[in-house]
Amino acid sequence: MHALEAGGLDNWEWYGEALEGWHAENDLDESVEALFDDIQGTLQEGTYEPSERGAGFAFDDSVQEAAVQLIHNWIADNLEIIKTANK
């Protein structure tokens, strides 16, 4: 209801247009969650224990570069959704 009112809906004629921004935000949220999962998985692939047990974990620099590339690709793929969601 709030999305409809925010979109200026005062009759059913513009129903689809009123929900356009809401759908874009929803798509963006889902895409960001998927991106986070991809980055987390990529970083975990290169995780190793640098010294003795319990000292913590690190990841290889090449894995970090792969994660950064995922972000660049995501931005390029979702630029239109981002613009629509921010209207």
C-alpha positions as CSV (number, residue, x, y, z in Angstrom):
1,M,0.0,0.0,0.0
2,H,2.8,2.4,0.9
3,A,4.6,1.6,-2.4
4,L,1.4,2.4,-4.3
5,E,0.8,5.6,-2.5
6,A,4.5,6.7,-2.9
7,G,4.1,5.9,-6.6
8,G,1.2,8.3,-6.8
9,L,-1.5,5.7,-7.3
10,D,-4.9,7.1,-6.9
11,N,-6.6,4.7,-9.3
12,W,-6.0,1.3,-10.9
13,E,-5.0,2.8,-14.3
14,W,-1.4,3.4,-13.1
15,Y,-1.0,0.3,-10.8
16,G,1.9,-1.2,-12.8
17,E,3.9,2.1,-12.9
18,A,3.4,2.7,-9.2
19,L,5.0,-0.7,-8.4
20,E,7.9,-0.2,-10.8
21,G,10.2,1.3,-8.2
22,W,9.3,-1.2,-5.5
23,H,10.1,-4.1,-7.9
24,A,13.4,-2.5,-8.8
25,E,14.4,-2.1,-5.1
26,N,13.4,-5.7,-4.5
27,D,15.4,-6.9,-7.5
28,L,18.4,-4.9,-6.3
29,D,18.2,-6.3,-2.7
30,E,18.1,-9.9,-4.1
31,S,21.0,-9.2,-6.4
32,V,23.1,-7.7,-3.6
33,E,22.4,-10.8,-1.5
34,A,23.5,-13.1,-4.3
35,L,26.6,-10.9,-4.9
36,F,27.5,-11.2,-1.2
37,D,27.1,-15.0,-1.4
38,D,29.3,-15.1,-4.4
39,I,32.0,-13.0,-2.8
40,Q,31.9,-15.0,0.4
41,G,32.2,-18.2,-1.5
42,T,35.1,-16.9,-3.6
43,L,37.0,-15.7,-0.6
44,Q,36.5,-19.1,1.2
45,E,37.9,-20.9,-1.8
46,G,41.3,-19.3,-1.1
47,T,41.2,-19.5,2.7
48,Y,44.1,-21.1,4.5
49,E,45.4,-21.3,8.1
50,P,48.7,-19.3,7.9
51,S,50.3,-20.7,11.1
52,E,49.2,-23.0,13.9
53,R,45.6,-24.0,14.7
54,G,43.5,-21.3,16.2
55,A,45.7,-18.5,14.8
56,G,42.9,-17.5,12.4
57,F,42.6,-17.7,8.7
58,A,43.8,-15.7,5.7
59,F,43.1,-15.7,2.0
60,D,45.2,-15.6,-1.1
61,D,45.6,-12.2,-2.8
62,S,44.4,-13.7,-6.1
63,V,41.1,-14.6,-4.5
64,Q,40.7,-11.1,-3.3
65,E,41.2,-9.9,-6.9
66,A,38.5,-12.4,-8.0
67,A,36.1,-11.0,-5.4
68,V,36.8,-7.4,-6.6
69,Q,36.1,-8.6,-10.2
70,L,32.8,-10.0,-9.0
71,I,31.9,-6.5,-7.7
72,H,32.9,-4.8,-10.9
73,N,30.8,-7.3,-13.0
74,W,27.8,-7.0,-10.7
75,I,27.9,-3.2,-11.0
76,A,28.0,-3.4,-14.8
77,D,25.2,-6.0,-14.9
78,N,22.9,-4.1,-12.5
79,L,23.5,-0.4,-13.3
80,E,20.0,0.0,-14.8
81,I,18.4,-1.6,-11.8
82,I,20.3,0.7,-9.5
83,K,19.3,3.8,-11.4
84,T,15.6,2.7,-11.4
85,A,15.7,1.9,-7.6
86,N,17.1,5.3,-6.8
87,K,14.5,7.3,-8.7
